[in-house]
Amino acid sequence: MQLQQLASFVAVAETRHFTQAAERMRVAQPSLSKQIKALETDLGAPLFSRARGNVTLTPAGEALLPLARRILADADTARQEVAQLAGLRRGRVRLGATPSLCAGLLADALARFHRAYPGIELLVEEGGSRDLVRALARGQLDLSLIIMPLQSDDPALVTQEILRENLVVVTHSHEPSQRPYWEIEDLRGRPMVMFRHGYDLREATLAACRQAGFEPRFAVQGGEMDAVLRFVEAGLGVAVVPSMVLDGRPGLSGTPLAPPGLSRTIALAHRKDVEPTTAAQAFRETLLTFVVEAGHEGTLPQGVDLIAE
């Protein structure tokens, strides 16, 4: 079994088309077909079903696909690590982060790292915590800022809790709250703007409402962070969001939830079975140093508290 064969297999599996896969791999189609055939012979099972021009995965192909993706990702990581032995003059860090962090303090940490290591390429994937955990498990990220706690079916990760951020009820600035706090009960019957499925903020809000004995009423649902904030600015409803995302949004007004309120814990994570690359370890140290300094200097965004020391 060769890496080139696995890469060809993944290309066909993702395009469901041999010609398009050959173009992606920059090889002639007969050569790609030969690689797939050799891989099927080596594994002793067909990987694709070809019927009436349609290419679909067989059960053996379905089983191989996530493993092949992970093997290819690990091989790429190994190449990156060897390249970085030259002293961090070149390399790559693939970082995942939630939208609230991308819009908040992460940009300053990235800038500090870039100044120290200008030859290291930074690739940032923005998404919900559940999506980022899955990307870590597939080997598509080196590090990720995720929301704790992990779910019981999450892959084995090494995590370090670093920040705690408070959640607030956000409304249109023309309708500011006349009280210092919102109770969860105050959301009963209020039109709400809700994140898409897979967002931990959606699950946290639903859990809090259900614990209070009611199902929230959605005016609109399915958005990412920026869309949710824009929908609230348009007056479609209220939303529960991290306090840090309100910086620079004069059209929105945030009110804390009554004690004990709602908060979430942010952790830095990587796969337990793979040591982070040299570049990823350097970014980890830069990020932790930046966060600790900001915590001690009181420059963390409003509603965000330091955990790491």
C-alpha positions in Angstrom: 0.0 0.0 0.0 1.5 3.3 -1.1 0.7 6.9 -0.1 0.1 7.8 -3.8 -2.5 5.0 -4.0 -4.3 6.3 -1.0 -4.2 9.8 -2.3 -5.7 8.6 -5.6 -8.4 6.7 -3.7 -9.4 9.7 -1.6 -9.5 11.9 -4.7 -11.9 9.5 -6.4 -14.0 9.1 -3.2 -14.4 12.9 -2.9 -15.1 13.6 -6.5 -17.0 10.4 -7.3 -15.4 10.7 -10.8 -12.2 9.1 -12.2 -11.5 11.9 -14.7 -11.9 14.7 -12.2 -9.8 12.8 -9.7 -7.1 12.3 -12.3 -7.1 16.1 -13.0 -6.9 16.8 -9.2 -3.9 14.4 -8.9 -2.4 15.7 -12.2 -2.0 12.2 -13.6 -3.5 10.5 -16.6 -6.7 8.7 -15.9 -5.3 5.2 -16.9 -2.5 5.7 -14.4 -5.0 6.6 -11.7 -7.2 3.7 -12.5 -4.1 1.4 -12.3 -3.3 2.7 -8.8 -6.8 2.1 -7.6 -6.8 -1.4 -9.1 -3.4 -2.2 -7.4 -4.8 -0.9 -4.0 -7.9 -3.1 -4.4 -5.7 -6.1 -5.2 -3.5 -5.4 -2.2 -6.5 -5.0 0.2 -8.4 -8.0 -1.4 -11.7 -6.1 -1.9 -13.3 -3.7 -4.4 -13.4 -0.1 -3.1 -15.7 1.4 -5.7 -18.9 0.3 -7.4 -19.1 1.5 -11.0 -22.6 1.3 -12.4 -24.1 3.3 -15.3 -21.4 5.9 -15.0 -22.0 6.4 -11.2 -19.0 5.9 -8.9 -19.9 5.0 -5.3 -18.0 3.6 -2.4 -18.4 0.0 -1.5 -18.6 -1.0 2.3 -14.8 -1.6 2.1 -14.3 1.8 0.6 -16.4 3.5 3.2 -14.3 1.8 5.9 -11.0 2.8 4.3 -11.9 6.5 3.6 -11.4 8.0 7.1 -8.3 5.9 7.7 -6.8 6.9 4.4 -7.5 10.6 5.1 -5.8 10.2 8.5 -2.8 8.4 7.1 -2.3 11.1 4.5 -2.7 13.9 7.1 -0.1 12.2 9.4 2.3 11.8 6.5 2.0 15.5 5.6 2.6 16.3 9.3 5.8 14.2 9.2 7.0 16.1 6.2 6.3 19.4 7.8 8.2 18.3 11.0 11.3 17.3 9.1 11.2 20.6 7.2 11.0 22.5 10.5 14.3 21.0 11.8 16.0 23.9 10.0 15.1 26.1 12.9 11.5 27.2 12.4 12.4 29.2 9.3 9.6 27.5 7.4 6.7 25.2 8.2 3.0 25.4 8.9 0.5 25.6 11.8 -3.1 24.5 11.2 -5.2 26.1 13.9 -8.9 25.8 14.6 -10.9 28.3 16.6 -14.5 29.3 17.3 -15.9 32.4 15.6 -15.9 34.4 18.9 -12.2 33.8 19.3 -11.4 34.6 15.7 -13.2 37.9 16.1 -11.6 38.6 19.5 -8.2 38.1 20.9 -6.8 35.5 18.5 -5.8 38.0 15.9 -3.3 39.7 18.3 -1.8 36.3 19.2 -1.4 35.4 15.5 0.3 38.7 14.8 2.8 38.2 17.7 3.6 34.7 16.4 4.0 36.0 12.8 6.5 38.6 13.9 8.6 36.0 15.7 8.3 33.4 13.0 7.6 35.1 9.6 8.4 32.0 7.6 5.7 29.8 9.3 2.5 29.6 7.3 -0.7 30.1 9.5 -3.8 28.3 8.4 -6.9 29.1 10.5 -10.1 27.1 10.3 -13.2 28.8 11.9 -16.0 26.6 13.1 -18.1 25.3 15.9 -16.4 23.4 18.6 -17.8 20.0 17.6 -16.7 20.5 14.0 -13.2 21.4 15.2 -12.9 18.4 17.5 -13.7 16.2 14.4 -11.2 18.0 12.3 -8.5 17.3 15.0 -9.4 13.7 15.0 -9.1 13.5 11.2 -5.6 15.0 11.4 -6.7 18.2 9.6 -5.6 20.5 12.4 -2.5 20.6 14.6 -4.1 22.6 17.4 -7.6 23.9 18.2 -9.3 26.2 20.6 -12.4 24.2 21.7 -15.2 24.4 24.2 -15.1 22.2 27.2 -16.2 19.7 28.4 -15.6 17.1 25.7 -18.5 14.8 24.9 -18.3 11.1 25.8 -17.9 10.0 22.2 -15.2 12.6 21.4 -11.7 11.3 20.3 -8.8 11.2 22.8 -7.4 14.7 23.0 -4.9 16.5 25.2 -6.6 19.7 26.5 -5.5 22.6 28.6 -8.1 25.0 29.9 -7.1 28.6 29.4 -10.1 31.0 29.4 -13.6 31.3 30.7 -16.0 33.5 28.8 -19.4 34.7 30.0 -22.5 34.5 27.8 -24.8 37.4 27.5 -28.3 38.1 26.0 -27.8 40.3 23.0 -30.6 42.6 21.7 -30.8 45.4 19.2 -29.3 48.6 20.6 -32.6 50.4 20.1 -34.1 48.0 22.6 -31.6 48.0 25.5 -32.4 46.1 28.6 -33.8 48.2 31.5 -32.4 45.7 34.0 -28.9 44.7 35.0 -29.6 41.0 34.3 -31.7 38.7 32.3 -33.2 35.5 33.8 -33.4 32.5 31.6 -37.1 32.6 32.2 -37.2 36.0 30.4 -36.4 34.1 27.2 -39.7 32.2 27.4 -41.8 33.2 24.4 -39.3 35.7 23.1 -38.3 35.3 19.4 -34.8 34.0 19.4 -32.1 33.9 16.7 -30.4 30.5 17.0 -27.1 29.0 15.8 -27.0 26.1 13.4 -26.9 22.5 14.6 -23.4 21.5 15.8 -22.7 24.8 17.6 -22.0 24.4 21.3 -23.8 27.7 21.9 -27.0 26.3 20.5 -26.7 23.3 22.8 -25.9 25.4 25.9 -28.9 27.7 25.2 -31.3 24.9 24.6 -30.1 23.1 27.8 -30.6 26.2 29.9 -34.1 26.8 28.6 -35.1 23.2 29.0 -33.8 23.2 32.6 -36.0 26.2 33.2 -39.0 24.2 31.9 -39.6 25.5 28.4 -38.6 25.2 24.7 -37.3 28.4 23.2 -39.2 30.0 20.2 -37.1 30.5 17.1 -37.6 33.5 14.9 -34.7 32.2 12.7 -32.1 29.5 13.1 -29.2 28.0 11.3 -26.7 30.8 11.2 -23.0 31.1 12.0 -21.8 33.8 14.5 -21.7 36.7 12.1 -25.1 35.9 10.6 -26.7 35.5 14.1 -25.4 38.9 15.1 -26.6 40.5 11.9 -30.1 39.0 12.4 -30.3 40.4 15.9 -29.2 43.8 14.5 -32.0 43.6 12.0 -34.5 43.1 14.9 -35.4 39.5 14.2 -35.0 38.5 17.9 -32.5 38.0 20.7 -29.6 35.6 21.0 -27.2 34.2 23.7 -23.6 34.9 22.6 -20.1 35.3 24.2 -19.6 38.8 25.5 -16.4 39.3 23.5 -18.1 39.3 20.1 -19.9 42.6 20.9 -16.8 44.7 20.6 -17.1 47.1 17.7 -20.8 46.4 17.2 -22.7 49.6 18.3 -25.9 48.2 16.9 -26.1 45.6 19.6 -26.6 45.7 23.3 -25.5 42.8 25.7 -26.9 42.1 29.1 -25.5 39.4 31.5 -27.6 36.5 32.7 -28.5 36.5 36.3 -26.0 34.7 38.6 -24.8 32.0 38.3 -25.3 33.0 34.6 -24.0 31.0 31.7 -20.3 30.7 30.8 -18.1 28.4 28.8 -14.6 27.2 29.2 -12.1 27.5 26.3 -9.3 24.9 26.0 -6.3 24.5 23.7 -6.3 20.9 22.3 -4.4 18.5 20.2 -4.5 14.8 19.4 -3.2 12.5 22.2 -1.6 10.1 19.7 0.3 12.6 17.7 2.9 15.0 19.2 2.4 18.6 17.8 4.9 19.7 15.3 7.8 22.0 16.3 5.9 24.9 14.7 2.7 24.0 16.5 4.5 23.8 19.8 6.0 27.3 19.2 2.6 28.7 18.5 1.2 27.0 21.6 3.8 28.7 23.8 3.2 32.1 22.0 -0.6 31.8 22.6 -0.3 30.8 26.2 2.2 33.6 27.0 0.0 36.1 25.2 -3.2 35.0 27.1 -1.5 35.0 30.5 0.0 38.4 29.9 -3.3 39.8 28.8 -5.0 38.3 31.9 -2.4 39.9 34.3 -2.5 43.2 32.5 -6.3 43.3 32.4 -6.5 43.6 28.7 -8.6 40.5 28.0 -12.0 41.3 26.3 -14.8 42.1 28.7 -16.4 39.1 30.2 -13.4 36.9 29.6 -11.4 35.5 32.6 -8.0 33.8 32.7 -7.7 30.2 33.8 -4.2 29.3 32.6 -1.2 30.5 34.6 
